[in-house]
Amino acid sequence: MGEVYRATDTKLGREVAIKTLPQALSGDAERLARFQREAQVLASLNHPNIAAIYGLEQVDQTHFLVLELIEGPDLSERLKQGPLAVEQVLDIGRQIAEGLEVAHEQGVVHRDLKPANVKLTPDGKVKVLDFGLAKALEAGPDGGSDPSLSPTITSAATQAGVIMGTAAYMSPEQARGSTVDKRADIWSFGCVLLELLTGRNPFVADTISDTLASVLRSDPDWKELPKDSPALRRLVKRCLDKDPMKRLRDIGEARIAIETILAGDDESVPEATTAPASSRKSLVITAIAILLTAAITLLVVRALSPEPPPEQTRRFRAIHGTFLDGNDAPPRLSPDGRKIVFSRDDSLWVQHLDQLEPQKLRGTVGAVKPAWSPDSESIAFSAREDLKVVPASGGEVTTVAVGIRDVSTVGGISWGPDGNIAFTSGNGGLAMVPARGGDPKVVLQPDDDQEDDFHELEFLPDGNMLFVIHRAAVGPDTLAVLDQGSSRYLFSLDSGRLANPVYSPTGHILYRRSQAKSGLWAVPFSLDSLETTGEPFLITPDAHYPSVADDGTLLYVRGDADPLRQLVWVDRDGVIDEQPLGQPLQGIAAPSLSPDGTRVAVMGREGETGNIWIYDIERKTRSRLTFGSNADWDPTWTPDGKDVVFWNGDTQAISKKSADGGGEIERIVKVDLRDSGIPTISSDGKWMVFWMLPTGRGGLGDIFYMDLESGNDPLPIILTEFDEFYAGISPDGTLVAYDSDESGGKEVYLTRFPSGDGRWQVSVDGGSHPVWSPAGDELFYTAGTRVHTVQVDTRDGVRLSSPETLFDLEGTGISTSDPRRYDVSNDGRRFVMVQDVRDKTVPPAVVLNYNWIEPFRDE
């Protein structure tokens, strides 16, 4: 009962859907009020499986909603091709249930769930549309129309016996005009599942009246349901029980039942119905964007024979992208040495080395941490907080495990010879899950006394695993092997960082080293004793991301893995000032502007250890503030500009030092902390708000504050079962902005300071790194390479505007992600940011070396 247009939002540069309320109804106060109320309902829901709303607008007498544009067919269009495969139905059903579950938790009942209101995007994502929107029916039912696609039937909301919904998917209590609750959605959910499985809705009759009668009196032919899935049959029957008292009580029960069927754990489900790894559709969650834009060169090195001398190189070009430092989806060589998986345009691609053109793997949007199966036929990857598998030749994506924290940012994935996929998730430890799907099992947790977290991992041929441990107490990084359920330390670096360990059949472990003695290194290693048998040696500098095939072929990315960085100004239109704020420096991160706007405090490195540096903006000079032996990070200024507060690596505590370089470092937080940082100080200098990892909390970050005048121990503001990070106190000291993963992905929130009362979600569809404007009336945050702004009005409670994208920094060498944050000038018109400085004359390249050990035979 409206019109929907595809449109371009010229302000934000994105395509949207515009849904108008017909002018004939714009004068109807009841219809208009419903339109506005239900727009507010949509705005209250935030979930990847619910189509988002961007705004409610009016031009002259035309009222319209600005909505997320969802590509792809709706399920009613897909059903024209016939019923769907059981595994696809289960995946679609699970996603619908997840969206409904969030809505029901917010007290919202859809009332009009049907195939026409569910879209299936090209990458397998399900989007539920028209959430809570009741459409007006001006005339009586048209007997010639398709009752299964009939419009929503409504009556004035104040009347008794209101009927709302679509006839063929309407619950019996809806058909009678009785009061309905969330169980009406469960009935509609059952109708959708039944139709997806059988290809038809059993309640459809010639007219809407006959359809309603069928809903009230008839039962489906249960024999049409798949006979080899009794658990699925029971689920559909429970959803379609005409007595709401006997129906499923909660849509979450349906979601759990579907997950159980997909995992194959229900004994009543025959083994034959367990989903093979190549047949399930994936739940693709929005992800983290990866910058891959330029051409690369594949250098192929073959050792042919001692006589004559071996051919050194063959070259050919393939447009793959630029592999930058921090890339979460680096290229990986398959075990058979014939294929390379890499990331481009935020998806995975496979390059067959005997072909010129790569193949895009559909359904892998946002994929990071790709890992090959031992047979080189499939690829595991992480997308947001799901672990997935896709055939290397393309095809349906399988969701192996869900709700996996931090894999996409700090973890790693490896596929073992025993059919298990292992992954690390930072503080969450090391876990395994069968490649066919199931519940992950944690096999090793970090030791709180000695180990901060686990990072990249790689299976050894015997089924043991290499992995990296951050060990703040004894050194920067340690390489370990998982041996029969416990960790065995191989060696620790004296300085710098260690990453990407892989085993070579030459009898070596290869790894990337950065910040000190950077490059690709190797150390002799015995599979029998699981010990190193010699000293490490450098294979090549300026190389990283190694992977090795079963025949010993080595792939790595050539290029600067640890580039210089510089500070630059960026205005609100995303225009970057050509003149940097001073000389570049290694490892610049976390810039913080002084209160008078004349200086910038940063973490930087000149040598092996990161310390705090001060940049003078006018003179374009820099001076080193700290000289500790362990890394210092996350500087911020006191309001008077006299001191810099930061996390001090030597004291392992938040400390401060005079900004002029005089005096000693003074520890502010007296209690011992496992990890902490990112402090901000109120404008009156009394309070400090910061993030930290309390001991005994399983590696979850929480938000704390302390009274700087009294020096008392920190007190919690936000202490939850979720991970909170990047807290910032507002200039007036009344609110704290922070990000949290409570919704399944990072979003920015507000709460009152210091009580933690109230909670307002700031970002939409992902957000992190909140920074206040100096006036406190605007909050900035980032999502991928985009910078967003939200207006904050505290004159009468807390009111927030819709997020607005200021600019996108993709391809500029500027990253807004951890640890390269940003700060805002006093007038709120410019941002100080960190930009990579790269040697453009030496483009990054993927190198394939077929006999890498030859030059090191005597090592």
N, C-alpha and C positions, 0 to 999 in steps of 0.2 A: 504493500500500500504506500509505496514511495518510489523514487527513482534513484538509481545508483550510477555514478559517473566515475570513470577513471580520470584522474587529474594529476597535475604536477604542482607540488608545493614549491613555488618559486623562491620563497624565503630560505627554506632548508634544503632545496635541491633534491627532493625525493618524490617518488610517485605515491599517491594515496588514493583511497576511495572516498568519494563524497556521496553521502546518502541524504536526500532531501525529504522534508515533510511537504507533501503537496500543498499548494497555496489554498486549495479548497478546504483543507483541514487546519490551516494555520490560524484561522479565527475561532476554532473550536477550543475553548479553554481547557477542557478535559483532555483532549488529544495532545495539545501543546504541553500541558503539565506532565503527561505521561512520557512524552518525548524527552523532556528535560530531566525528569526523575531517572529514567532508564539510561540516559547518557551518564548520569552520576554513578549508577550501578556499574556500568562498564568501566568507568574510570577507577572504581574501587578494586577492580580485579586485575591482577598482574600475574600472568602465567604463560609459558611458551606455547601452550595448547589453546589459548584463548585469544582471539583476534583483538588487538589493542585499539583503543580510541585515543585520538590526538587532540580533539577539541569539539566543542559545541558552538556553532557560529550562527550569525544572522546577518543577511544582507537584504535591506528593505523588508519585505514581508516573507522572505524565504528563510526558513530555518533548516539547518543541515548539520550533520555530524561529519567530522573528518576522521576517517578510520584507516587502519593499517590495510594496505593493498595486499591481498593474498592471491598469489599466482596458483594456477592449477585448477583441475575440475573439482566440483563438489561430488559427494558420494552418490547423489542421484544420477549424475551424468556417468559416473564410473559404472554404476549398476546396469546401465544400458548394454554393457558388454557381457553381462551375466554375473553369477556369483563369484566371490573372491576365494582365494585359497585360505585354508584354516589359519595358517601362520600369519598371513597378512591381516585377516580379521582380528586375530588376537592382538597384534601390534596396534592396529587402529583402535580397537576397543580399549586397550590399556591407556592410550594417549587421551581418548575422550574421557575416560574415567578420571584420569589425573586432573584434567581441566575442571570437570564437574566437582571433584572433591574439594578443590580450592574454593570454588564458588559456594558450595554448600557450607564450608567452614566460615564463610563470610555472611551466611544467612541468605544467600541468593539462590532462587530456584529458577532454572531456565524456562520451563513450561512449554517449550516449543522445539525440543530436540528432535531432529529428523535428518535424513541424509542430505537434503538440500541445504541444511544449515551447518554442514561439516565439509570443510575443504581439505584436499590432500595435495600438498605441495609437491613439486617435482623431486625434492630430495627426501620425500617420505614423511614430512612433518604434518601432523593433523592440527587443524585450526577450527575451533568451534566458533561459529558466527552468531550474530543477533542474540547475544546473551542478555536475557531479561527484557528484550524489546518486544512488546505486544503490538502487532500491526492492526490497523483499523479495517474492518470489513463494512463497506458502505451499503452493499446490497445483499440479498439472500444468496444462498449457495447456488452455483451454476451447475445444474445437473449434467451438463456436457463436459465439465472439467474433470481432470484426474484427481480423485479424492486424496491420493497419496501425496500430491503436490499442492493441495488446497491451501489457501492462505490461512493465517492464524485467525481463529474465530474469537471475537471479543464482544463484550458488552460493557456498558458503563461500569467502572470499578465500584461504584457505590451501590449497585443493584444486587439483590439477592440472586443466587443461582447463576453466578457469573461463569461463563465458559471461555477458557483461554487455551489455545493450542491448535495443533493440526490434527484433523479427524483421525487419520490412519495411525497416528503415533500417540494418541491421547489415552491416558490411563482411564480406567472405568470411573474412578471418582471425579476426574475432570469432565468426562462425558455427562455425568449426572449433575454437574454444576456444584459439586460439594467442595468444601475447603480442601486444598491440596497442600502437601509439603514436599520435601525432597524425594519421597518415594514415587511421586509422579514422574520425576526425571528418570528414576531407575526403571520404571515401566518403559518409557520411551527408549532408554538405552537398550533394553531387551529387544524392543522392536527393531532397532537399527542392527543389532547383532544378528537377529534372525534373518533379516532381509539380506544382509551381506553374505550370510552363509548359504541361503537358499535362492537368492535372486528375486524374491518377491515378498511383499507384505501381506500376511494372511488375512488382515482385516479389511482390505480394500474391497469396496462394493461399488455398484453403479452410481450411487449418489452419496452425498455426505451423510444424509440421514441414515441410509442403509449401512454406511461404514460405522457410524456411531453405534448402531444396533449390534453390529458384528463385534465391536469392541466389548460391549456389555454381555453378549450371550455366547459367542463362539470361542473355540479354542483352536490354536494352530495345530497343524498336522505334525506332531513331534517326530514322526518317522522320517521327515525330510532332513532333520538335523544329522550331522556326521555321526555314524554309528561307532566309529573307532575312537571317539573322544567323549566318554561318559561324563567326565568332569565338566566339559563345555556344555553338554546337554543339560546337566543339572543347573548350571549357572543361568542359562537362558530361561529355563522353567521357573527358577526362583525369581528372576526379574519380572516375569510375565504372570505371576500369580495375581488373579483378579482381586483377592483379598489383601489390601495393603498391610494388614497385620501379619500376614504370612510371607510377604515379599521381603527381599533383602532390606535390611534396616539402613544400610549405609553404602554409598557408592564405593567407598574404600574397600568394602568386602569384595566387591566385584574386581577391583584392581588387584587385590592380593590373590584372588582366585586365578586371574589371568596370568599373573606373574608365576604362580605355582605351576600352571599348565605349561607355560613356556619353558620353565626350568626343568620340567619332566620329573618333579619330585612327588607328584601325586600318584600313589600306588594304583589308583583306579584308572589311570591313563596308560594304555598299552605303550610299550617302548617304541612301537612303530610310529607313534604320533609325535615322539619327541622331535623337536625341530632340528634338522641338520644345519650345520654352520653356514651353509650357503643359501638358505631359503628364507630367512626372516628379514622383514623390513626393519629399518632402524628408526630409533627415536633420535632425530638429529637436533641438537640444541645449539642455540646460537653461540657462537663462539667468538674466540679471540682472533682478530684479523692479523695476517702475516704479510709482511711487505716483500713481494717478489715481483720485480718489474723489468729487469734488464736481461740481456743475452748472456749465456755462459758458454764456455768451450769445454768439450770433453777431450782430455789428453789421454791417449791409450798407449801404454808402454808394454811391449812384449819382449821377453827374453827367448830368442829362438834356439840358438845353439852356440857353443863356444867358438866354432869356426864355420862360416865367417862371423864377424862381430854382429850381435843382435840388433835388429831394427829398434831404434830408440822411441819413436813416437809416430802416431797417426792422429790427425786432427780432423774433426768435423764439427759443424756448428748446429746447435739446437736451441730454440728459444724456450728457455725454462724459467728464467727469473734470476734475481740476485740473491745469493745466500748471505744474509747479514748476521752480525753478532746477535745472539739472543734468539735466533730463529728456533721456534718450537717444533718445526717439522722439517728437519734437515734431510738431505737425500740419503737413501739407504740402499746398499747393494744387496740383491737377493742371494740366498745361500748357493743357488746354482750358478751365480755369476753372470746371468743373462739379462737381468732387468734392474732398473733403478726406480725406486719410488721417491717422489719429491712433491713439494707443495707449490701451487701456483694458483692465483686468483682465489685463495681461501679454500681450495679443494686439493685432493690428492691426484697425482698423475703418475702413470707408469711409462717409462721409456724402455722399450725393448732395444737392446744394443745392436740387433740386426735390422732395425727399422729406422726410418728417418723421423717419423712423427710420433710424439707421445700420445697416450690415450688417457683421457680424463675419466676418473672413477666417480660416477654419479652417486649422490647420497653421502658424500664425505665433506660437506661444508663445515668449516671450523675444525677440521681434523688436525691433531697434533700428535707427536710422539709415534710415528709409524714404526711398526715392527713386523718383519716377515715371518711367516710360518716356516717350519723346517723344510717342507717340500716346495717352497717358493710359489705356492699356488694361492695364498691368501695373505692379507695384511691386517694386522690389528692396529687400532688407533684409539685415541681419546677424543671425545667431542664434549666440551663442557665437563660434565661429571658422569659421563657414560663411557663404558669400554665397548668397542664395536669391532666387527670383523667384516671385511669386504673381499670378494674374490679379486685376484690380481688381474683377471681378464675382464672385470666389470660384472655387474649383476647386483642382486639384492644384498643389502647390508643387514648384518645380524647384530642385535644388541646383546652383548654377553653379560654385562653387569651394569648396574645403575648406582647413582649416588656415591661415586668414587671421588673423594675430595682431593683437590690440589694436584692431580696427575698432570693436568694441562699446563701447570705453571712450574712446579718444582720436581715432578716425579719422572718416572720412566716406565717403559713397557718392554717386555721381552717374551718371546714364544718359545717354550721349551720342547725338548725331544719327547717328553712324556705326555704331550697333548694339553698341558696347562699353560696358561698365560699368567705371567708374574708382573706385578707393577709395584712401584713405590709411590707414596703420596706424602713425602716430607715427614712430618711428625707422626703421621698415621702408620708408619712402618712399612714392612714388606709383606705383600699378600699374593695369593694365587687364586685362580678361578679356572675351571675347565673351559676349554675353547668352545665347547658346545653350549656354554651358559650355565649359570648356577649362582650360588651364594659364595662370595669371596671368603677365603680363610686367611686370617693374618698368621704368618709363620714366624715373624720376628718383629719385635718392637724396639725402638731406641732405648738405650739405657739412660735414664734421666740424669744420672750423675756424670756420665762421660760423653754421651752422644746427643747432639742436637737433633739431627734428622738424617734420613736416607734420601739419596738422589738416584742418578742414573744406574741402571742395572743391565746385565747381559748374561744369558744362560751360557754355561760351559757345555762342551759336548757330552760330559758325563751326567748332566742334570743339575750340578751345583751352579751357583750364581756368583758373578762379580757384582759389586755395588759400591757406591761412594758414600762415605759417612762424613758429615760435618761434625768435627769434634773441637769445640771451642776451648776445652780445658787443656788439650795437649798439642794442638796444631791446627793449621787451616783445614786440611782435608786428609782423609785416610781411605785407602783402597782396601776393601775387605772381600772375603769369599764366604758365601753361606755354605757351611759344611755340616750336613746332618742336623739341621735345625738351629745351629748356633753360628755366630760370626767369628771368623778368624781374620785378624788384621794382617795384611801383607806388608804395607809400608805407609808412612805418612809423609807428606811434603814438608819441607822446612819452611817454605813460603809459597805464595801463589795459590791458584785454584786447580783442582783436578776434576775432569769430567769425561764422559763418553768412553768408559773402558770397554774394550772388545778383545776377544781371544783370536789369535791367528794360529792356524795349523802348523806354522813354522816353530811353534813352541814359545810364543811371546804373548804378552798382554800389551796392547796398544792403547794409548789414552791421550787426551788433550790436556795440555798444561797452559795456563794463562796467568797474566799479571806479573809473573816472574819466570824467566827462562821459557818464554812462550813457544809453543809449537806442538808438533805431533811427536810423542815419545813412545819408546818400547822398552819392556823389561823382560828378560828371560823368565819362563814360568814352567813348572812341572805339573802336568795333570795328575800324575800318580801321587805326589806328596802334597799337592795344593800349596806350593811354596814358590817364591821367587828364587831363581838360581843364579842370578848375576846382577850387575848394576844397570840402572836405566841408561838409555842412550837416545839422543835426538835423531829422529828420522828426517824431519824437515821443519824449518821454522815457518811461521805464517801459515799454518795448516791446522785444520780442526775437523770435527765430525767424522771420525773414521768409522768404516764398516768393512768387514772382511768376509769373502765368500768361502765356501768349503774347500776350494782348491787353493786358497791363499791369496787370491786377488784382493788387492786393497783399494778401497775408494776413500777419498777424503776431499774436503773443500779447501782449495787454495785461496788465500786472501788474508787480510788482517783480521784476526780474531779478537783483537783487543785494540780498537782504533783510538786515536786521540779524540777528545771531545772539546767543544767550545760552548761558551754561553752566548745566547743571541736573544734579541728582543723579537717578539711576535705580536702584531696588533690584533684587534678583535675580528679582523677580516682574514686572519691567517697569513698576512704578508710578513715575511721574515726580513728583518733589517740586514743588509749586506755586511755591515760592520760588526764583527763580534765584540764582546765586552772585554776582551783581553786575550792573552795567549792561550792556545789550547793546552790541555793537560790530560793525562791518562786517567780514565775512570771517573770523570766528573759526574756527580750525582747529587740529587736532592738540594737544588738551589733554594736559598732563603734570603729574601731582601731585608736589609736593615730598615728600621722604622722610618728613617729619613730618606730612604730610597737611594742612597749614594753608594752602598756596598752590597755585595752578595757573598754569603757564606755557603761553601759547598764542601762535599766530600770529594777528594781528589787524590791522585797518586803520582809521585815522582820517585820511582823505584818500585819496591815490592809491597809496601804497606800503604793503605789508604788512611789519610789524615784530613783534618779540617783546614781549609784554605779560605782566605778573604780576598775577594776581587774588588778593587776600587773602580767604579764604573766610569768616572770622569777621566781619571788618569790612565785607565786601561792597564793597570798593573795588578799583580797578585802577590800575596805574602802567605807563608805557611804559619798556621796558628798552633798546631799540635805536632808532636814528634814521637808519638808512642810506637811501641813495637807491635801492637795489635791494632786492627782497623778501628777507626772512629767514623761515625756516620750520623746522618739525620740532624744537621745543625738547625737551630732556630735562635732568634735574638730575644733578649730581654727588652721590655718596652722602652727603656731609656737608651738602648743601643750600646750600652757599656760592656755587656757580656754576651757570649755565645754559649748556648746550652746544647748538648749533644750526647749521644751514646759513646762512652769511652771504652775502647777495647781493653785497655790495661786494667782498669778497675771493674770492668763488666757491670757498669752502672751508668745511669744518666748523671752527667757532671756538667760543670761550666768552667769557662776561662775568660779572662778579660779580653775583649776584642782587640786591644792594642798590643796583645802578646805578652804583657807583663804578668808576673805572679804565677802561681801554680794552679794546676787543675784541682777544682774543688768538687768532691762528690756530693750530689744533691740528694739522691734517693739512697738511704742508708741500708735498706733491707736488700738481701741477696735476691737477684732476679735471674731466671734462666735465660731470658732474652727480653729486650724491650727497645723502645725507640720512638721516633717520630713525635717528639714532644711539641706542644704549643702552649703558649703562656697568655693568660688573660691580659687585657690592655692596662689593667691597674697593677699588674705584676704580682698579684697575690696567689693566683692559682696556676697550676700546671696540669695539663691533661695529656695523657700519653697512652700508648698501646703496650701491653706486655703479655708474656706467656707465664701465667702462674704455675708453680709446680703442682703436680698431681692433677692437672686438668687435661691430660691427654694431648698436649700440643695445641690447644685451642687458644687463640688470642682473645683478650678482653680489654675493656677500656677502663682506665683508672685515673684518679686525680689526687693531688696532694696540695696542702697548704704550704706555700713556700715560706711564709713568715714564721710558722711554728716548726716546720720541718718534720711534722708527724708522718707516720707511715702512710703509704698510699691507701686509698679507699676505692672500692669499685663503683663505677657508674653503670656499666653494662657487663653483666656476668651471666652468660647463657651457655647452652650446649652447642652454640654455633661459633663460627670464627669471625671475630670483629677485628677491625684494622683501621689505620689511617684516621685517627680522631683529630678533630680541630675545634677549639672553643671559639664561639662567636665573639666579635669585638665588644659587645655589651655584656658578655659573660653569662648569658641566660640559656644558651643552647649549645649542644655539642653535635657536630656532624661526624659521621663515621660510616664505614662500609661494613657490610655483613653478608654472609652467604646463607642466611636463614631461609631464603626463598628457593634455594638450589643453585643460584648463581650470585655473583657479587652485585649488590645494589647499595645505593647511598641512602642513609636515614638521618633523621634528626631526633634528638631527645632533649629533655630539659636538664640543665645543669644546676646543682650537682645531683639532684634526686634520681635522675634517670626515668622520671615519670613522663608518660606520653611517648608516642612514636609516630613519626611522619615519614613516609617514603618519598624521597626526593627524585631519584632517577627512575627511568622507565626502560625496560629491556636492557639492563646491565649498566653498571656504573661503579666507579672507584675513585680514590684520590681526591676527596673533597677539599676545596680551599675557599675560605671566605674572602669576599671583597673587603677592603679596609673599612668601608662604611657599614658593613654588616647587612646590607639590603640585597645582596646577591651571593649565590653560592655556585661555584664552578666545580665541575667534576669531569672525568674522562671516561670514555668507553672505546676501547681499542685505540685508534689513532685520532679520534674525534674529541673535541673539547665542547662541553655543553654548559649552559647556564640556566639557573632557575632563580626567579625573583622571590625573596623572602619578606613577608609582611608580618610583623609581630605587634602591630598596634592593637589588634583585637584578637588575641589568641595567636595561632600560627597558621598563616595562609601561604600557599605555594603556587606559583604559576606553573604552567606546563613547561617541560624542558625544551630548550631551544639550542640547536646545534650552532655554535659559533663558526667553527672551521674544522677541516680535516687535514691532518698532517702527513697523510700517506705519501711515501716517496720523497719526503724532505730530509730524511736522516734524523728527524726528531722523534723521540719516543716519549709518550706520556705515561708509560707503564713503569712499574717498579723495576729498578730503583731510581729511574731518571724522572723525578717529579718536576714540578714547576712552581712558580710563585707569581703573585699579581702585584702590579705597581700601585702606588697610593691613589692614583686617580681611576684605577680600575680599567684603564684603556690598553694596557700592554701586559704581556706575560714574559717573564724571563724563563727560558727553556734551554735544554741541553741538546746539542746537535753533534752527530758523528762527523769527524773530519777524515775522509778516506782518500787514498791515492787513486784517483780515477784513471791513471795511466796503466794500472795493473788490475784489470777487472777480475772479480771472483771467478773461479772455475772449479769444475768437478774433475778430479784427476783419478784415472784408473791405472793402477800399477800392477802388472801381472807377475812381477818378481821383485817385490820391494826389498827382500832380505839380501839380495845379491851383493850390494855394496857394503853390507855389514857382517859378512861371513866370519870375520875375525873378532867381532864384538863379543 
